[in-house]
Amino acid sequence: MSMLPTVDFCGLRLTRLLIGANPFGGYSHQNPQRDEAMRNFHSVPKILETWERAKAAGINTFVTNNETPHVLEAVKAYFSGGGTMQWISQINGRNFPNMPAAIDDAVKIGCKGIYFHGLRVENLYAENDAATLKSWCDHARSLGIPIGVAAHDPKVHLWVNELDIVDFHAVCFFNCGSLHSAKGGGGSRFQLCDVPAAIEAVRAIKKPCIAYKIMGAGRIDAQMAFEHAFANIKPNDVVNVGMHRGDNDSMVEDNAAIVRKILVG
């Protein structure tokens, strides 16, 4: 199968569909039982198989965090085994002395770009701490890779956009809060009224964006979600979608086929 349509994304050639990793780590954003089912399904061999099938279906980039142990093990195994897909890493510093150390580790493993975890960016926004975010960005950029931010709240993206210190944004279609919040988060809060504000932010930000949770963590039909996303994001933007083959073994191929039909016809 030929590669899906690509765009120049901060110097990287990305397919407009990326495969995410929330299902791999058991982050269903639905309920604890589904979290456990996802974790049990996604062994390291199953993750590696899913990436190979994604590549065969025409996807050239995957996204994962830098700290879920078995997912990170799969990333290392993939590259040590000669894997050629690109990796964009969501960076959190919880398992490292500081954020620069977390960035260094991801780059050493082989990531081609990074963005900071939404909760970390949201906390900096709440504290109006642009200086810390700038220091993280400067460190990452010194290593020669594109740097971005994630956030659930569009206001946070607009704040970062005004600072003009990142190369791209990872914009959540739903302002669903964070499961990692000290208050327990709002990860089950998915309301369609959030989506227009997210799209407005994507279109206001001139830099390229990764749109994520376009299906509301499995709550929206795939065909409908892809059609809606690509009709509303910018031509140089991409979408990141987690794919749980435990629900449908051909989900990777089915999603790629939908995107191919929308973008190519």
CORBEL-V633662 format. One record per pair of residues at least 12 apart in sequence whose C-alpha atoms are under 6 Angstrom apart, sorted by the first residue. I is the first residue (numbers start at 1). J is the second residue. If there is no record, write none. Layout:
# CORBEL-V633662
i=I j=J
i=I j=J
This chain:
# CORBEL-V633662
i=1 j=57
i=2 j=58
i=3 j=58
i=4 j=58
i=7 j=236
i=15 j=59
i=15 j=60
i=16 j=238
i=17 j=238
i=17 j=239
i=18 j=61
i=18 j=62
i=18 j=240
i=19 j=62
i=19 j=240
i=19 j=241
i=19 j=242
i=20 j=62
i=20 j=63
i=20 j=240
i=20 j=241
i=20 j=242
i=21 j=64
i=21 j=242
i=22 j=242
i=23 j=38
i=23 j=244
i=24 j=42
i=25 j=39
i=26 j=38
i=26 j=39
i=29 j=187
i=29 j=188
i=30 j=188
i=44 j=74
i=54 j=252
i=57 j=253
i=60 j=85
i=61 j=85
i=61 j=86
i=61 j=87
i=62 j=87
i=63 j=87
i=63 j=88
i=63 j=89
i=64 j=89
i=65 j=89
i=65 j=90
i=66 j=91
i=87 j=111
i=87 j=112
i=88 j=111
i=88 j=112
i=88 j=113
i=88 j=114
i=89 j=114
i=90 j=114
i=90 j=115
i=90 j=116
i=90 j=117
i=91 j=115
i=91 j=116
i=91 j=117
i=92 j=117
i=113 j=145
i=113 j=146
i=114 j=147
i=115 j=147
i=115 j=148
i=115 j=149
i=116 j=149
i=116 j=150
i=117 j=150
i=118 j=150
i=118 j=151
i=146 j=167
i=147 j=166
i=147 j=167
i=148 j=166
i=148 j=167
i=148 j=168
i=148 j=169
i=149 j=169
i=149 j=170
i=150 j=170
i=152 j=172
i=152 j=175
i=153 j=175
i=154 j=198
i=154 j=201
i=168 j=207
i=168 j=208
i=168 j=209
i=169 j=209
i=170 j=209
i=170 j=210
i=170 j=211
i=171 j=211
i=172 j=211
i=172 j=212
i=172 j=213
i=173 j=195
i=173 j=198
i=173 j=213
i=173 j=214
i=174 j=194
i=174 j=195
i=175 j=194
i=176 j=189
i=176 j=190
i=208 j=237
i=209 j=237
i=210 j=237
i=210 j=238
i=210 j=239
i=211 j=239
i=212 j=239
i=212 j=240
